[in-house]
């Protein structure tokens, strides 16, 4: 990344509008990452470049939260200092640090809250996700929820030996429906991604 400093926003814009390398395949979002419970200097200038690229293109910014932490620092920077609208920010892996206060504060900023799982690495907190999403829905933030796998799959199973993406629909969907109701879960799996990842290209 250091070699891209100063032109990273340009790279983001090029990959969003023209294509990644010589592939001709355009990126659909900007992906950045924080660090554990904070934002270091590389994370800050990478997010500044992401915000610049967002303002130039309208593309959403998806954020890897390291072990689910640092959500409020990310929002202070992206939405506060850099002027990115909350609904253009997707905070990933919030179930890895199941702090209900932080999750409600992040949802109140208007951003998308992405929950994922299950995985061997995060098995200790995976089980708290259904109740956590129910608490958010009951607090009025059901329209901010996204669900993903965050797993590289090989066929039906993930490469780390986990259950893979099909598990989301086969087992996790009915578990969430019992907590949130079928109608909201259907929207989380269809309508919400359509809104979160849509782009009115500038």
C-alpha positions as CSV (number, residue, x, y, z in Angstrom):
1,X,0.0,0.0,0.0
2,X,2.8,2.4,0.8
3,X,3.8,2.5,-2.9
4,X,0.2,3.6,-3.8
5,X,0.1,6.4,-1.3
6,X,-0.9,9.6,-3.0
7,X,-2.7,7.8,-5.9
8,X,-4.8,5.2,-4.1
9,X,-8.0,7.2,-4.7
10,X,-7.2,7.2,-8.4
11,X,-6.6,3.4,-8.4
12,X,-10.0,2.9,-6.6
13,X,-11.8,5.1,-9.2
14,X,-10.1,3.4,-12.1
15,X,-11.0,-0.1,-10.8
16,X,-14.6,1.1,-10.2
17,X,-15.1,2.8,-13.6
18,X,-12.8,1.0,-16.0
19,X,-11.7,-2.3,-14.6
20,X,-9.3,-4.1,-12.4
21,X,-5.9,-4.4,-14.1
22,X,-6.4,-5.6,-17.6
23,X,-9.4,-7.8,-16.8
24,X,-12.1,-5.4,-17.8
25,X,-14.0,-6.4,-14.8
26,X,-15.2,-3.4,-12.7
27,X,-15.2,-3.4,-9.0
28,X,-18.6,-2.9,-7.4
29,X,-17.5,-1.4,-4.1
30,X,-14.5,-0.1,-2.2
31,X,-13.1,-2.4,0.5
32,X,-10.9,-1.1,3.4
33,X,-9.9,-2.4,6.8
34,X,-9.4,-1.1,10.3
35,X,-7.1,-2.6,12.9
36,X,-8.0,-4.0,16.3
37,X,-9.9,-1.4,18.3
38,X,-8.4,1.5,16.5
39,X,-7.3,3.1,13.2
40,X,-3.6,3.3,12.5
41,X,-2.1,5.7,10.0
42,X,-2.3,3.3,7.0
43,X,-5.9,2.6,7.8
44,X,-6.7,6.3,8.0
45,X,-5.1,7.3,4.7
46,X,-6.6,4.3,3.0
47,X,-10.1,5.3,4.2
48,X,-9.4,8.9,3.1
49,X,-8.7,7.6,-0.4
50,X,-11.8,5.4,-0.2
51,X,-13.9,8.4,0.7
52,X,-12.5,10.4,-2.2
53,X,-13.3,7.6,-4.5
54,X,-16.8,7.3,-3.1
55,X,-17.4,11.0,-3.7
56,X,-16.2,10.6,-7.3
57,X,-18.2,7.5,-8.1
58,X,-21.0,7.0,-5.6
59,X,-19.7,3.5,-4.8
60,X,-20.3,2.1,-1.3
61,X,-17.4,1.5,1.1
62,X,-17.3,-1.9,2.9
63,X,-15.1,-2.0,6.0
64,X,-13.4,-5.0,7.5
65,X,-13.6,-4.4,11.3
66,X,-10.7,-6.4,12.8
67,X,-12.4,-8.9,15.2
68,X,-15.5,-6.7,14.9
69,X,-13.9,-3.7,16.7
70,X,-13.4,-0.1,15.9
71,X,-16.8,0.6,14.4
72,X,-17.3,4.0,15.9
73,X,-13.8,5.2,15.0
74,X,-14.5,4.2,11.4
75,X,-17.7,6.1,11.4
76,X,-16.2,9.2,13.0
77,X,-13.6,9.2,10.2
78,X,-15.7,8.2,7.2
79,X,-19.0,9.9,8.0
80,X,-17.8,12.6,10.3
81,X,-14.6,13.9,8.9
82,X,-14.8,12.7,5.3
83,X,-18.5,13.3,4.6
84,X,-19.5,9.8,3.4
85,X,-23.2,9.3,3.9
86,X,-24.0,6.6,6.5
87,X,-26.0,4.5,4.1
88,X,-22.9,4.2,1.8
89,X,-20.9,2.5,4.6
90,X,-21.1,-1.3,5.3
91,X,-19.5,-2.3,8.6
92,X,-18.4,-6.0,8.5
93,X,-18.0,-8.7,11.1
94,X,-19.9,-7.0,13.9
95,X,-20.9,-10.3,15.5
96,X,-17.2,-11.0,16.3
97,X,-17.4,-8.3,19.0
98,X,-21.0,-8.5,20.2
99,X,-21.3,-5.2,22.0
100,X,-24.9,-4.1,21.8
101,X,-24.2,-0.5,22.7
102,X,-21.7,0.0,19.9
103,X,-23.9,-1.8,17.5
104,X,-26.9,0.5,18.2
105,X,-24.7,3.6,18.0
106,X,-23.4,2.4,14.6
107,X,-26.9,1.6,13.4
108,X,-28.0,5.1,14.5
109,X,-25.4,6.6,12.1
110,X,-27.4,5.1,9.3
111,X,-24.8,2.6,8.1
112,X,-25.3,-1.1,7.2
113,X,-24.4,-3.6,9.9
114,X,-23.1,-6.8,8.3
115,X,-23.2,-10.0,10.4
116,X,-21.4,-13.2,9.2
117,X,-20.8,-16.7,10.3
118,X,-20.4,-19.3,11.2
119,X,-16.7,-20.1,11.2
120,X,-14.2,-22.1,13.2
121,X,-12.3,-18.9,14.0
122,X,-15.3,-17.1,15.4
123,X,-17.3,-19.9,16.8
124,X,-17.1,-18.4,20.3
125,X,-19.3,-15.5,19.3
126,X,-21.3,-17.0,16.4
127,X,-24.1,-18.2,18.7
128,X,-24.8,-14.7,19.9
129,X,-25.6,-13.3,16.5
130,X,-29.4,-14.3,16.3
131,X,-30.1,-12.6,19.7
132,X,-28.0,-9.6,18.7
133,X,-29.8,-9.0,15.5
134,X,-33.1,-9.4,17.3
135,X,-32.1,-6.7,19.8
136,X,-31.2,-4.4,17.0
137,X,-34.5,-5.0,15.2
138,X,-36.4,-4.4,18.5
139,X,-34.5,-1.1,18.9
140,X,-35.7,0.0,15.4
141,X,-32.7,-0.9,13.3
142,X,-34.0,-4.0,11.5
143,X,-33.7,-2.1,8.2
144,X,-29.9,-1.7,8.7
145,X,-29.0,-5.5,8.8
146,X,-27.0,-7.6,6.3
147,X,-26.0,-11.2,6.4
148,X,-23.0,-12.8,4.8
149,X,-20.7,-15.8,5.0
150,X,-17.2,-14.3,5.1
151,X,-15.8,-17.6,4.0
152,X,-13.9,-18.8,1.0
153,X,-15.8,-21.8,-0.3
154,X,-14.7,-24.9,-2.2
155,X,-17.9,-26.5,-3.3
156,X,-20.4,-26.7,-0.4
157,X,-17.8,-26.4,2.4
158,X,-15.4,-23.6,3.3
159,X,-11.7,-24.2,3.0
160,X,-11.2,-24.0,6.8
161,X,-13.5,-27.0,7.3
162,X,-16.6,-24.9,8.2
163,X,-20.1,-25.4,6.8
164,X,-19.8,-23.0,3.9
165,X,-22.3,-20.7,2.3
166,X,-25.2,-23.2,1.9
167,X,-25.4,-23.3,5.7
168,X,-26.7,-19.7,5.7
169,X,-29.9,-20.7,3.9
170,X,-30.2,-24.2,5.2
171,X,-29.6,-23.7,8.9
172,X,-29.0,-20.0,9.8
173,X,-32.0,-18.6,7.9
174,X,-34.6,-20.6,9.9
175,X,-32.7,-19.8,13.1
176,X,-32.9,-16.1,12.3
177,X,-36.5,-16.3,11.2
178,X,-37.4,-17.7,14.7
179,X,-35.8,-14.5,16.2
180,X,-36.7,-11.9,13.6
181,X,-39.7,-13.2,11.7
182,X,-39.7,-14.5,8.2
183,X,-40.6,-11.2,6.6
184,X,-37.6,-9.3,8.0
185,X,-35.2,-12.2,7.2
186,X,-36.4,-12.3,3.6
187,X,-35.7,-8.6,3.4
188,X,-32.2,-9.0,4.9
189,X,-31.4,-11.6,2.3
190,X,-32.9,-9.8,-0.7
191,X,-34.0,-6.1,-0.4
192,X,-31.2,-5.0,2.0
193,X,-28.3,-6.1,-0.2
194,X,-29.9,-4.5,-3.2
195,X,-29.9,-1.2,-1.4
196,X,-26.6,-1.5,0.3
197,X,-24.6,-2.5,-2.8
198,X,-26.5,-0.4,-5.4
199,X,-24.7,2.4,-7.1
200,X,-26.1,5.4,-8.9
201,X,-22.8,5.9,-10.7
202,X,-21.6,9.4,-10.7
